[in-house]
Amino acid sequence: MSQTSHFSILPSDILQYLSASLDASIKVNDEPLRILRLPHPRTALPSLFLPLEYLPSSSSHHTSTILEIQSVSPPDERSWILGEDVIADGKLLTMTSIDPAFLLIPILQALEQGNEAAGQFRPADDLLDEAAKRLAGSDETQAQDLSDFCALKCSHKALPRICDFKEISSDITVYRYSLSKTLEYMRSKVAHLQKSTALENSLTITRILAKDGLMEDGKDELLQLGRIRACCDLISQYLDPITYEKLLNSYDLSKLQKYVDANKAEAVAKAVVAAPKTKSTATNDKKRKPAKPSRGVGELKKVNTTGMAKLSSFFSKA
């Protein structure tokens, strides 16, 4: 098997479609798959995404989505064994669906910076095209990838989630990026996460809540606030720090913060009291026994120096 082969995990419905479409070269809508390099919504670093637009065999509705590609690399060099074939590259690629609204936020925010026309309503194509060019700058490759992403149906469908919009006619709708609309949409995601079983089944989140003392009896209100903060932290993996901070500040978490700070202060005080007391250095020095001279020094002390010239006599003037 070719060394360029990789093991990958994909959503089941997309895996079924790609398996059915597998050929010498995989094509979707008669076009080869193309990986896009887009800025990550949290770090702005170039990251890989796979857009897919296809018509599933089990549905009459056109599907448009984009997958985030992540690589899980083992600490040591490894290989995969598949039947009698060996795949030299031991990395595992994971491809998971991502809400395109997260990718659109930094693109539209770039249009807001230093642009007098930022508050104007514009058709989707004009808005996204100018935003992509502004974010990419002189990088033609990134500009093309951003343009291809903005042209996806899933990207256009995500615009109303984070933009104010007006329907001028049955064929024309204009948009304008809205921070308040974005925060409202993020809060809806927080509410959805709170109800999901994924939050309850997460051992990491459970440990964090328990560490803050929120799992104890009688802490229902604080636990609810802790779950909100945990959901915000999960969403923050796809938000820039400024937008995340504004999302967090849209909730009143002052009671939770006060309780957590008090717990930390109490833990520090207990640690100080429990710490063993050490004696002063001066006391230790007094009790310290003088070091024994080495064997060589002891032998020199026994030497009879009677009649020997002093060392200084060798350096006196003639």
N, C-alpha and C positions, 0 to 999 in steps of 0.2 A: 504494500500500500504506500502511496506517496507520503513523503515526509511533511507535505503541506496540509495533510488531513488533520482534522481536529474533532475531539469529542465535544458535543454541545447538548444543552438542555433547552428545549423550547416549549411554549404553551401547547397543550395537546391538540387544540383545533388547528393551529397553524402547522404543527408537525404533520397532521393528517393531510392537510392540503398540499404541503410541499412534497410529502412522500408520493402522493398521487401525481404530482406534476414533475417528479424527478425524471430527468433526461440527461443527455450529454452535457447540457448546460441548463440549469433551472431558469425558467422564464415565468414571469407573472404578467398577464395581459400582453403576451408576445414581446416582452422586453426583459432583458437579463436583470437579475437582482443587482442593486448597486448600494454599497455601504456608504453612508454619509458621515462626514466628520463635522460635528456640531459642538459649540461651546456647552459644557456642562452647566446646568442652571444654577448650581451652587458654587462651583469653583471657577467657572468660565474656562477651564482647561479643555482642549480638544478631546472629544470622546466619540466613540463609534455607535452609530445607530443604523438599524435596517428598516427602511420603509417597505410596507407591503400593501398593495391595493389589488384585491382579487374578488372573485365571486365564488363563495363556497358552494360545493356541490349539494349540500343539504339545505341551502337557503337561496331565496330569490333576491336577497338584498346584497348590494355591493359592500364589501368590507374594506375599510381603510384604516390602517393602524401603523404604529412605528414601534420597533423593539429596541431596547437598550442592550448593547453587547458588553458583557463584562468578562474578564479573564481571571480565573482562579488558578494561580500558579503554585505548585508544590515547592517547599523549601529546598528539597534536593532533586536532582535530575531523575526523572521517571518516564516511563512509557506506558501506553495502553496496549493491551492484547485483545484483539477481536478475532475470534476463531483462530486461524493460522496466520493472521496478519499482525504486524507490530506497527503501531503508530508512535513514531519517535517523540513527538511533542506531547509531553504529559500534562499540558494545561487542560483545564475544563472551561469551555465557553458557556456562559449562561445568557439566554436571550429572553427578556421579559418585557411585556407591554408597558409602555409609559404614557401617561396622559400628556398629549402634545401641548396642553396649556402650560405645563411647567417649562417646556422648551421655548414657548412663545414669549413668556414673561421677560427674560433678559433681552430678547430681540426688540420687543416693543419699548422696553425701558431705554434702550440705546437711542431710540428715536426721540425720547423725551428730553435728553440731555442737550442743553444749549440750542434747542430748536424752537424758534418763535411760533412755528406752525403746528407745534405738538398738540395743542388743544383743539385742533380742527377735526371735524368728521371727514373721513375719506373712504372711498370704496376699498374693499378688502385687498384687491390686487395692488392698488397704489400704495396702501398703507404698509403691506408686508414687503413689497419690492423696495421701497425707500428704506425701511427699517433694516432689511438684510444688507443693503449696500452700505449703510451707515455703520453697521456693526463690523462688517468684513474689512472696510477700508480698502487698502490697495491689494489685499490678498485675493487674487482672482479665484483660486481653488475653493477657499472658504465661501466666497461670494456665491459660487455656483452651487455648493452644497446647501447653503442657507436658502437660496432661491428654489432649489428642488424641494426642500422641506416645506417651505411656505406655499408651494403649489399643491401640496397634498390635500385631499378632501378632508382628512381628519384635522388638519391645521385650520382650515377655513371653518370647520364645524366647531372648533374649540374657541374661536374668537369671541362669541357672545358670552362665554363664561368669565372673561377677564376684561371685556370692553363694554363701554356704553355704545348703543347702536340705535339708528333710526332707519325706518323703512321709507325711503323716498317714493318708491313705486313697487309694483309687484316684482320687478326685475332688479331693482337697485336698492341696496342696503349699505349704509355708511357706518364706519366704526371709529372709535377713539379709545385709546388705552385708559383704563380706570383703576387706580390703586384701591379704591373702596370696593369696587366690584371684585377685584382679585382677592382681597381679604375676606370678603363675603363667601367667595367660592372655596377658599382655603378652610374657613370655619365649617363649611358644610362637609368637607373631607374629615375634619377633626371629629365632627358629630358622627360620621359614618364609621370611623375607626373605633370610637368609643363603644359602638354597638357590636362590633365584629368580635368573633371568637379568637381572632389572631392576637388581639391585645391580651386577653386572659391567658392564652397558651404560651405567651412569650416569657421564658424564664428570666431573660435579661431585665425586662421591665418589672417583673414581679420582685426580683432582687432589689432593684432600685427603690421601689415603693416600700419594701420591707426595711431597707436600710434607713430610709427617712422616717420610719416609725408610723407609716400610714396604714399598715395592715392590722393594727391592733383594734380591739373592740371599742366602739364608741367614737371612731374616727371616720365615720361615713362621709361627712362633708369634706374633710381634708383629703380623703381617698379619692373622691370625685374630682377635686381640683388637681390632685396628683396625676390622675389619668388624663386630664385635659393637657397638662404640661407634657406628659409622655407622648401623647398623640402629636402635639406641636413639634416635639423633638424628632419624631419619625418623619414628619412632613418636611422638616428643615433640611433633610438630606437632599432635597431638590429645590431649595430656596436660597437665594443670596442672603447674607447675614442681615442686611438692612430690612428686607421684606419679612424675614423670620422674626426679627425683633418687634416689628410693628404687629405681626400676627399675635405674638405672645402678649404684647401690651394691650391687645383688644379684649383680653380677659382680665378680670380682677382676681389676681393670684396673690394679693398682699397677705391674706391670712395664712396661706400655705407657706409663703416665704418667711413670714415671721416665726411660724412653728418650726420650720427646718433650721433657721438660724439659731433659735433657742436650743434645739437639740444638739447642734454642733458645738455651741458654747458650753453646754453642760458636759458633753463628751470630753472636751478639752480640759475643763476644770477637774473632772474625775481622773484624767490621765496624769495631770500634774500632781494631784494628791497621792496617787498610787505609785508614782515614780520613786525608786529607792534613793535615799539621800546619800550623797558621797561626802567623805571627809575632806577637809581643806588640804591643799597641796603642802602648806607649811607644816601641818601636823604629820603628814606622810613623810616629809623630808627629815623631820627630827627622828622618827622611828626607823628610818632607812639605815641599814648597817653600811659602814664603809666598805668599799670594794677591796677584795684581797689583791695584793700585788702579784704580778705574773712571776713565773719561775725564773725568768731571765733577770728581772729586776732584783729578785731576792739573792741570786748568785752574785750579782755585781756588788751588792751591799757587803758581802763577806770578803771581798778582795782587799788585801793590805795595801793601802796607798801611801805608806810611809816612805819618804824620800823621793816620791814622784813629783815632777814639775807640774805646776798648775797649767791648765789649758790656755789661760790668758798670756802665759809667758811666750808662747809661740807667735803671738801677734804683736809683741812689743817692738819698739824701734831698736835697731842695732846700736 
